Amino acid sequence: MTIRYEAPVLVSGNGYILYQPPPTSLEGLQRSVANPYESSSDQRWALGTKLEYGLQTFRYAKNGGSTGAPGKLFQSVVPLAGHIDEAISTALINALVVGFTPAVTPTDDLVKDELADGLFWTNGTEAGLGQMYRIRSHPAIVGGVEGEITLWDAIRVTFSSSLTGSVYHNPYRGVIIHPSPPTAHVIGVWPRAVPSSEYAWIQTRGPCPVLGDGTLVIARAVMPSASVDGAVSPWTFTLTEGTPNVVDGTENRKQVGYVMTVAPSGDYSLIFLEIDQ
């Protein structure tokens, strides 16, 4: 089945509707019928592809780290300091390639196409700053050595020599269980166990069993737990009145959904996820 990018595609007679992102590194590849309850060692859809089935919404993602457990919250890979505000080459308007030099630490090296379908943007105070571009491909890049990043879209403003640049992985590549509290953008909940480095559909919206931490209350909001990895806890905050007022503990205050049914702490309650709008 060939995917067209300008419209949603009805994937099967069972009511699946699939929304394909703009052109990606998988452009032109033949895909199989989407099944949100299967995983594969090979990539069959563009990362971030959206799949709707009844009340549920999923995104296509790659699991990172250990086996992805069902019913637990997962997050994006942790951004690396050596990929933020680093040296870039000057680039002319309409160019599709820019040089990027990650910091000199082993963890900041990049394997080939690790950033494919991720993001590149500019920092600084000169012409071209604050503009973002989607990454198409790149070779392996070693910290401290400039490598060429190829973009999907042409550069809109010529980069000055004083600009720096930042890169960010596609948020659906290499997702990990959220530590408590999360250390990156919360992505969703696997509906099944997903082996390390395999591709599958992660749920982002709609009814979903999720591990609970604390006393949940029907119809009230939940957030990522600050004490149990992968769990949700009641959405709460501490307000200290003053000039100005201060809200304490904001590091894990992202609302991820609402409670539909309640199970004891440490068990799985039904949560209406609202990670994907």
N, C-alpha and C positions, 0 to 999 in steps of 0.2 A: 504494500500500500504506500503510495507516494503522498507525503504530507504537503498541503498547501499552507502558506503562512498567513494569508489574509483573512482567514475565517476559521471558526471552530469546526472540528471534524467529528462526526458521529463515528465512534470507534467500533461499536458493536450493536447488535439488536437488543442487548440487555440494558440499554440506557446510559452507557458511558459517553461522555462528551469530553473531547480533548482540545485544549488550547495550546498551540505551538508558539514558542517565543519567536522573535525576529530571527533572521538567519544566524546559525551557529556553526560550530566546528563540525557538526554532524549533518550539515546541509546536503541534501541529495541522497542520503542513506535510506535504504528500504527498511521500514520498521515492521515489527509484528503487531498483532492486536494487543492493546494495553490491558494488563491485568494487575490491579493494585495489590494483589495478594501473592505475587510471584517476585522472585529476585533472580539476578543473572550475573555472571562474572564479566560479561561483555556489555558495553553501553549500547542501549537500543533507542534511546530518546535523548533529546537535548536536556541538559540539567535545568531544572526549573519548569519544565513542561507541566502544565496544569491539567489535572484530570478530575472531572466531576462525576459522581455516581450517587444519585438520590440526594440524601442530605449531607453527604460527605464530599470533601474536596481534598485532593492529594497533589503533591509536587514530586517530580522525579529527582532523585538524589543519589549520591554515592555515600555509602557508609564508610567511616574511618575508624581506626582503632579496633577494639574488640567487637564481638558479635553484638549487633543492635537488638536490644531486648524490646519486646512489644510493651505498650502501655507506659512508656517512660519518655519524658521530654528530651529532645536532642537539640544541640546548638551547632552553629557554624564553627569552622576551624578558628582557633584563636589568632587574631591579627598579630603579625610579627613587627616588632619595633623597627627592625632593619629594613622594612618595606615602606616606611612612612617618611615622607619629606627627604628623599634621597636624590642624588645627582642624576640629572637627565641631560641628553644632548639637545642642542638647539634644533628646531624642526620648523620647516616652512609651511605656510598655509597649503592645504590640499594634500600634504604628505600622509602616508599611511604607516610610517615606521618611525619609532622614537627610541633612542638609546636610554637604557635604565641601568643604574648601578646599585644593587642592594648592598647593605652594610657588610662588613667583614666579620661575620660569625658563621659557623657551620650551619646553624639552623636557618639562616637567611638565604642559603643557596636555593636555587629553583631547578627542578627537573624539567625536562622538555614539556611544554604545554601545560604545566601545573596551573597556570593562571588563565588558561583558555576559557573564554566566555565570562571572565571576571572583569574587574574594573581598573582603570588607570585614570588618575586625575592630577591636576597641577596645583602646586603650592607656591607662594611667594607674593610679591607686590607689583610685579610688572605685567606686561601684556601677555594674555593667554592664561592668567591665573584662574583657579576655581572652575575649570572646565573638565568635564568627565567624558571618558571614551570607553567603549567596550573592547576588550582584548580578544583578538582572533587567534594568535599563536605566538610562540617564541621558542628559541632553542634553550638548551640547558644554560643556566646563568649562575656563575660562581660569585660569592660575595666579594666585593671590591673590584670586580671586572665588569665592564659595560657589556650588556647584551641587547640585541634588537628586539623590541616588542612590536608586533604587527597589530594594527587596530582594524576594527570593522568599518569605522567611519573616518572620513578624512579630517585632519586637523583644521579647526575653524579659524584660529588666530595664530599667527607665527609666534613660536615660543622665544622669549628673550633669553639671553645667556644666564640671567640670574635666577631663573625658575628652577624649582625642584619638583619632584614627582612622587606619587604614592600609588601603590597597587593593592588590590584586595581580591582574594580568591572568590570564585563564584560561591555564593553562600550555601549552595546545595552540594558542594564537592567536599567529601571527607568529613561529614558531620559526626559529632561525638555526643555522648550523653552529657547533659549539662551538669557541671560540678555545682556545688551549692555554696554561694549563689553562682549563677551563670557568669561566664567570662567572655561571652560573645553573643551574637544575635540568636535568639531562640527560633528554631526552624519548625519543629513538629514532633509527631509521635509515630513510630513505626507500628503498623497494624499486625506485624508478624516478626519473628526473629530473622534478622538479616545478617549473613556472615560478613566478616571483615572484608572491606574493599569491594563488596558487591553493590550492584545498582538495584534500586527498588523504589516504590512509591511511599512517601511519608505523608501522613495525614496532617492537614493544616487547618481544617475547619469542619464543624459538624460534630455529632455525637461520637464520643470516643472514650473507652475505658482508660483511665490514667491513675497511676500510683498517687495516693494521697498522703499528705503529712500534716497531722493536726486535725482539728474538728472542722470539717467542711459543713456548709449550710446551703440547702437547696436555694437556687436562684441568686446566690451571691457569687462574686467574682473570685477567681483563683489566680495565683502568680507562681513563678518558679520558686521552689522551696529554697530557703537559705541554710538548711541543715541536712537534707536528704537528696543525694544526687538523683536527678531525673524525675523527682516528684513535684507535685503542686501543693501549695498550702493556701489557707485563706488569705485573701488580699487585705492587708492591713497596713497601717502606717501610724507613726507617732508624731503628733503635731505639737511643737513647742511654740507657744505664742510669744511674740516679741516684736522687735522692729529691725528686720522683717520677721515674719513667721518662718519657722524652720520645720521641714518634713524630714524625719530621721529614717535611715535605712533605705534610701532610694535606690541602692545598687541592684535590688532584685524586685522592683515594683512594677515590672511589665505585666499587665493583665493578659492572660492567655486564654481566658474563657470563663464560662459560668457553670455552676453545679446543677446537674439534672437529677441525679440520685446520689445518696450518701452511703458510703461503706466505712467501716472503722479505719482509723489511722493505720497506715501500713498495708491497706488493701486497695482495691481498684474501684473508684467511683466513676460514674458516667459524667463526663464533662463535655459541654458544648464548646469545642475549640473555636477561637476567633483569632488565630494567628494570621490567617489569610483572610483578607477582606474581599 
